Amino acid sequence: MNSASATPNTYPYPNEPSWSRSEKAIARKVFDAALKRELQQVMQEAKQKANRISQPADVWALERFLTQRRKDIDRKYEFRSSRLTRVFGTLLYERRIREGELRGLREDKVTAIRSCAKLLSKDAA
């Protein structure tokens, strides 16, 4: 039995924009650069904390810090077309990317990313 979808071009996320091949390449470059910067920051913080270890409990504090940062990063960085607007909105809000890095994406995507960042800033206030 073959049943056609009522909205054949919107599966599986009808409210998400489609990403062209060139937009996906731009998005991947921005995504990877932001992830690399954030991981560099974590490494720097971990080295500073490691240099301050003076007792056994400090080792476990460092381990908790690293575990929490890994979980935060794993939740935040998800390269799926259906999530990119939210991911980039979060990264823009956190100032981990700049709008200029999004150059080459269609204006509707940049507007949606800006809107997401603005919404997050209102939620934080």
C-alpha positions as CSV (number, residue, x, y, z in Angstrom):
1,M,0.0,0.0,0.0
2,N,1.5,3.3,-1.1
3,S,0.1,6.4,0.5
4,A,1.3,9.8,-0.6
5,S,1.9,12.5,2.0
6,A,-0.5,15.5,2.1
7,T,2.5,17.8,2.1
8,P,5.2,16.0,0.2
9,N,7.9,18.7,0.3
10,T,7.7,19.4,4.0
11,Y,8.6,16.1,5.6
12,P,9.6,15.7,8.4
13,Y,9.7,19.3,9.8
14,P,7.2,21.5,8.0
15,N,8.2,24.7,9.9
16,E,11.9,24.5,9.2
17,P,13.5,26.1,6.2
18,S,15.3,23.9,3.7
19,W,19.0,24.4,3.5
20,S,20.7,24.4,0.1
21,R,24.1,22.6,-0.4
22,S,26.0,25.9,-0.3
23,E,24.1,27.0,2.9
24,K,24.9,23.7,4.5
25,A,28.6,24.3,3.7
26,I,28.5,27.7,5.2
27,A,26.6,26.4,8.3
28,R,29.1,23.6,8.8
29,K,32.0,26.1,8.7
30,V,30.3,28.4,11.2
31,F,29.3,25.5,13.4
32,D,32.7,23.9,13.4
33,A,34.4,27.2,14.2
34,A,32.1,28.0,17.1
35,L,32.6,24.5,18.5
36,K,36.3,24.8,18.2
37,R,36.3,28.2,20.0
38,E,34.2,26.9,22.8
39,L,36.3,23.7,23.2
40,Q,39.5,25.9,23.3
41,Q,37.8,28.0,26.1
42,V,37.0,24.8,28.0
43,M,40.6,23.6,27.6
44,Q,42.0,26.9,28.9
45,E,39.6,26.9,31.9
46,A,40.4,23.2,32.7
47,K,44.2,24.0,32.6
48,Q,43.7,26.9,35.0
49,K,41.7,24.7,37.3
50,A,44.2,21.9,37.1
51,N,47.0,24.3,38.0
52,R,45.1,25.2,41.2
53,I,44.6,21.6,42.4
54,S,46.0,21.4,45.9
55,Q,44.0,18.6,47.5
56,P,42.2,15.4,46.3
57,A,38.7,17.0,46.4
58,D,40.0,19.5,43.7
59,V,40.5,16.6,41.3
60,W,36.8,15.7,41.6
61,A,35.7,19.3,41.2
62,L,37.7,19.5,38.0
63,E,36.0,16.2,36.8
64,R,32.6,17.6,37.6
65,F,33.4,20.8,35.7
66,L,34.5,18.9,32.6
67,T,31.5,16.5,32.8
68,Q,29.1,19.5,33.0
69,R,30.7,21.4,30.2
70,R,30.7,18.2,28.0
71,K,27.0,17.8,28.6
72,D,26.3,21.4,27.9
73,I,28.3,21.3,24.6
74,D,26.7,18.0,23.5
75,R,23.2,19.5,24.1
76,K,24.0,22.8,22.3
77,Y,25.9,21.6,19.2
78,E,23.6,19.5,17.1
79,F,24.2,19.8,13.3
80,R,20.8,18.8,11.9
81,S,18.9,20.9,9.4
82,S,15.9,20.8,11.7
83,R,17.9,22.3,14.6
84,L,20.3,24.8,12.9
85,T,18.2,27.9,13.4
86,R,17.9,27.2,17.1
87,V,21.6,26.3,17.4
88,F,22.8,29.4,15.6
89,G,20.3,31.5,17.5
90,T,21.8,30.2,20.8
91,L,25.3,30.7,19.6
92,L,24.5,34.3,18.4
93,Y,22.8,35.0,21.8
94,E,25.9,33.7,23.6
95,R,28.2,35.7,21.3
96,R,29.9,32.6,20.2
97,I,29.2,33.6,16.5
98,R,28.8,36.9,14.8
99,E,26.1,37.8,12.3
100,G,28.8,38.4,9.7
101,E,29.8,34.7,9.9
102,L,26.3,33.9,8.6
103,R,26.9,35.7,5.3
104,G,25.7,33.6,2.4
105,L,22.6,32.2,4.1
106,R,19.3,33.3,2.8
107,E,17.9,36.4,4.6
108,D,14.9,34.4,6.0
109,K,17.3,32.1,7.8
110,V,19.3,35.0,9.2
111,T,16.1,36.7,10.3
112,A,14.9,33.5,12.1
113,I,18.3,33.1,13.8
114,R,18.2,36.8,14.9
115,S,14.7,36.3,16.2
116,C,15.8,33.2,18.2
117,A,18.7,35.1,19.7
118,K,16.4,38.0,20.6
119,L,13.9,35.6,22.2
120,L,16.6,34.0,24.3
121,S,17.8,37.5,25.5
122,K,14.3,38.4,26.6
123,D,14.0,35.0,28.4
124,A,17.3,35.7,30.2
125,A,16.2,39.2,31.3
